[in-house]
Amino acid sequence: MNVKQEISVKKVIKDAEDNYRNGYFCCEALMAAIRDNFELDVPKEVIAMSSGMAVGVGRSGCLCGALNGGIMALGMFFGRTEQNGPKDPKVVKCMELTNELHTWFRKANGKNSACCRVLTKEFDMGKGEHKEQCIYFTGLCAGKVAEIIVRELGLTNLDEQTA
């Protein structure tokens, strides 16, 4: 898979947030931002794959859709395509990275949870503050995913060069 070598993590965040505002759900918005910013040579169907994972996994409220998207994006970069058993270094590394994202997200969202129901319990579904929080969480998670990808692949974060 070809990957753009220089990435603006801030742009990934902005694009993920804008994708949500413009009609995608959390998981789709994150996947689209990662696909587009890293200029991946993968079909748009990777966004479609994430449609059912949005809104806490198809509106069930279980795992935050933004986190789902982040996990899917990390799998797209670091996951495996061969059946090499549970100790396959690729799957072990991918699981380490998704665990890192999950642990980080629980702390970073300020609610110490990855459960969509917990994260949104005080809001009316899909409106006002609920939507704004989900947009924020989508950008937050997209940014962390981009940082992990940049770090692991040794890419250049353009934001660090201008800081």
N, C-alpha and C positions, 0 to 999 in steps of 0.2 A: 504494500500500500504506500503510495507516494504521499508525503506530508510536507506542508509548507515549513520552512526552516526558521522563519521569524514570525512571532505571534505577539499581538497585543492582548494581554489578559483582560485589560480594561475594555477593549472592544468586544471580546467574547461575552463579558458580563452585560454590556449595553445591548448587544445583539440578542442575547437570550431574553432579557427583559422586554425588549421591543417585540420579539417574536411572540411572547405571551400576550402583550398588549394588543397585537395585531391579529390574534385569532388562534394561535396554537395554545394547547394546554402546556403545563409545566414541563413534562417529560419531552414532548415534541419540540418545544421551544429550545430546550437545552441541546437536544440532539442536533437540531438544525444549526444552532450557533457553532457547535463543535465541528460539524461536517463542513460548514461553509468557511469558517475562519482558518481551519487547518487545511482547507482546499483538498479534501479527501476525494480520491477517485473511487467513491462508492456510490451506488445509486440512491436516489431520494427515498427509496423504500426503507432505508434505515430509520427515517423519520416515521414512516408508516408503522414500522415494527413497534415503535414506542407509544402509539396511540392508546392501546389498551392498558398501558402502565400509568397513565396520567390520573390525576385526581385520586391519589392514594390507591392505585391499582383498580381502575375501572369503577371509581366512585365507592369502593368498599371502605375507604378511609384507613387502610392499613399502613402501608409504607408511603411516605411523602413521594409524590410523583417526580419532583425535581431530583431527589436522591435516586430514585429509580433510573432516571435519565442519566445521571452521573455514573451509576454502576454500569449501565448499558454502554455508555461511551468508553469507559475504561476497558470493558470487555472487548469492544471493537478494536481498540489499540493493542491490548495486552493479552487477550484471551486466546484460546487454542482452537484449532480446527481438526485435530487428530485425537484419536482415542488412545492416550498413552498412560492411563491410570492416574490415581489420585496424587502421586508424587511427581508428576510431570512439572518441571520447573516453570513452564509458562503458566499453568493454572495456579500453582502455588504463589507466584509473583502477582498474578491478577487478583487473587483473593487477598493478599496482603494490601494491595493498593485500594481495593474496595473497602476493606476493613478500615484503612486509614481515612478514607472519605467518610464512611459512616460515623466513626468515632468523632472526627472533626465536626461534621455537620450537627451532631447532637449538641455539642458545646457551642458552636458558632451561632446557632439559631436562637440562643438565649432561653430555650424552653426544655433543654436536655431531653429531647425526644426526636424520634424519626417517624413517629406515628402521625399520619395526616389528621386523624380525629383529634388528637391531643393538640397539635399545632394550630388547629382552626376552631376549636370548640367554642370560643367566645364570639365567633362571627356568624353572620348569615351567609350561607353557602353561595360563593361566586359573586358576591356584591361588595362594593366599597372597600372597607378595611381588609376583608378576607382576600379579595383579589389583589390588593396592593401588597399584602404580606406574601402571597404566593409569587407574585412577580419578583419581589425582593429575594425570596428563598431560591427562586430559579436562577437569578443572576449570581447569588452567593455561591450556589453549588456549581454553576458553570465555571465561575472563576477558579474555584479550587480544583476542579477537574482539569482545566487548562494548565494550571500551575503544576499539577502532578505530571501531566503529559510532557510539558516543557522540561521539567526536571529529569524525568526518566529517559527521555529521548535525547537529552542534551541540546535542546533547541534554544533559540534566543528569545527572551522575553523583551520585547521592544520597550516596555514600560520601565524596565530597570535601567535601560540605557539613557533614558531622558530624565531619570530621577536625580 
